[in-house]
Amino acid sequence: MPAQPLRDRAADNLRFIRSTMERASSFTAVPGRGQVAIGLTAFAAAWLAARQPSPLGWIVVWVTEAFLALVIGGWAMIRKARAAADPVLSGPARRFWLAFAPAVLVGALLTVALYRADRTALLPGTWLLLYGTGVVTGGAFSVPVVPVMGMSLMTLGAAALFAPAAWGDWWMAAGFGLGHIVFGTIIVRRYGG
Amino acid sequence: MAKTGTAPRRDEAERTLKAERGGAAAAAKLDRLIHERVRLGILSALAANDTLTFAELKGLLKASDGNLSVHARKLEAAQYVAVAKSFQDRVPRTEYRLTALGRRALERYLDHLEALIRAARG
């Protein structure tokens, strides 16, 4: 058998194996439409939070938004998974949540600690950084756009940490609002749902 | 002048022959059971996941129900994949998992592919 066609076929099979493994390990239940909806509620939350007279009121608005986002995201994820006849907690989905959850839990703990230390001005940067970290680690098992979204959120978070405190809600609107809408739209267009 | 030109040509011919022999030897070692595209796809997909359902594999490999069942059964018969059947919301659910034997077979197959490419390079 000639060496060249053999080599070409072997290389082609290697490419096929690699691409199949990449596609198989991508968590496709990340809901693009759900993210767009989360982005819209984040814009509303930023508008509302900016009008709060006290730090506690400001935190309550954003924590409520976080729970709302969780409900919207969870519902959209289940809906998308069911539409694709996929189990919600399939292997890739489980790995996504296991990698995503620790950063979010740390964020919840730091929220309490920073509020008690009267350092709420640091919360927008902290939240964006930790949420971005969760999305990057969870996104390691997902479609390529998800870790890119995480990196963008982390960049915004890093900038927010060193920016004037008065810009906090603008950073939040940019990350949780615009970020979700832009990347959600990309997911809808490229991966459906 | 003519003599100096024939030696390199002979060397090249020997190298080609050697590569072909090496390639043929590596090709002969390829696991024919895995070599088929759908079966190779099933094993590759399962190597990247703990488990995958029939519906997930079907969507991933763009295969028909009948085609996928036939190839999955062959892999199951060779004990390269393990199958678990259950019901979810009264709907039958078939879940596939790569066995240790299947993982070793896929690794061996990858080694042989790489050997084939190396041999062809001479």
HADDOCK unambig.tbl for C-alpha pairs under 7 A between the chains (distance, minus, plus):
assign (segid A and resid 1 and name CA) (segid B and resid 20 and name CA) 6.57 0.50 0.50
assign (segid A and resid 1 and name CA) (segid B and resid 24 and name CA) 6.33 0.50 0.50
assign (segid A and resid 2 and name CA) (segid B and resid 20 and name CA) 5.87 0.50 0.50
assign (segid A and resid 3 and name CA) (segid B and resid 19 and name CA) 6.20 0.50 0.50
assign (segid A and resid 3 and name CA) (segid B and resid 20 and name CA) 4.75 0.50 0.50
assign (segid A and resid 3 and name CA) (segid B and resid 23 and name CA) 6.05 0.50 0.50
assign (segid A and resid 3 and name CA) (segid B and resid 120 and name CA) 5.02 0.50 0.50
assign (segid A and resid 4 and name CA) (segid B and resid 120 and name CA) 6.42 0.50 0.50
assign (segid A and resid 6 and name CA) (segid B and resid 23 and name CA) 6.99 0.50 0.50
assign (segid A and resid 7 and name CA) (segid B and resid 116 and name CA) 6.24 0.50 0.50
assign (segid A and resid 7 and name CA) (segid B and resid 117 and name CA) 4.88 0.50 0.50
assign (segid A and resid 7 and name CA) (segid B and resid 120 and name CA) 5.81 0.50 0.50
assign (segid A and resid 10 and name CA) (segid B and resid 113 and name CA) 5.32 0.50 0.50
assign (segid A and resid 10 and name CA) (segid B and resid 116 and name CA) 6.82 0.50 0.50
assign (segid A and resid 10 and name CA) (segid B and resid 117 and name CA) 6.57 0.50 0.50
assign (segid A and resid 17 and name CA) (segid B and resid 41 and name CA) 6.72 0.50 0.50
assign (segid A and resid 17 and name CA) (segid B and resid 44 and name CA) 5.62 0.50 0.50
assign (segid A and resid 20 and name CA) (segid B and resid 41 and name CA) 6.33 0.50 0.50
assign (segid A and resid 20 and name CA) (segid B and resid 44 and name CA) 6.17 0.50 0.50
assign (segid A and resid 20 and name CA) (segid B and resid 45 and name CA) 5.82 0.50 0.50
assign (segid A and resid 21 and name CA) (segid B and resid 44 and name CA) 5.51 0.50 0.50
assign (segid A and resid 21 and name CA) (segid B and resid 45 and name CA) 5.03 0.50 0.50
assign (segid A and resid 21 and name CA) (segid B and resid 48 and name CA) 5.45 0.50 0.50
assign (segid A and resid 24 and name CA) (segid B and resid 45 and name CA) 5.18 0.50 0.50
assign (segid A and resid 24 and name CA) (segid B and resid 48 and name CA) 6.39 0.50 0.50
assign (segid A and resid 24 and name CA) (segid B and resid 60 and name CA) 6.84 0.50 0.50
assign (segid A and resid 25 and name CA) (segid B and resid 48 and name CA) 5.57 0.50 0.50
assign (segid A and resid 25 and name CA) (segid B and resid 49 and name CA) 6.34 0.50 0.50
assign (segid A and resid 85 and name CA) (segid B and resid 55 and name CA) 6.76 0.50 0.50
assign (segid A and resid 86 and name CA) (segid B and resid 56 and name CA) 6.63 0.50 0.50
assign (segid A and resid 91 and name CA) (segid B and resid 49 and name CA) 5.98 0.50 0.50
assign (segid A and resid 91 and name CA) (segid B and resid 50 and name CA) 5.82 0.50 0.50
assign (segid A and resid 91 and name CA) (segid B and resid 51 and name CA) 6.36 0.50 0.50
assign (segid A and resid 92 and name CA) (segid B and resid 49 and name CA) 6.93 0.50 0.50
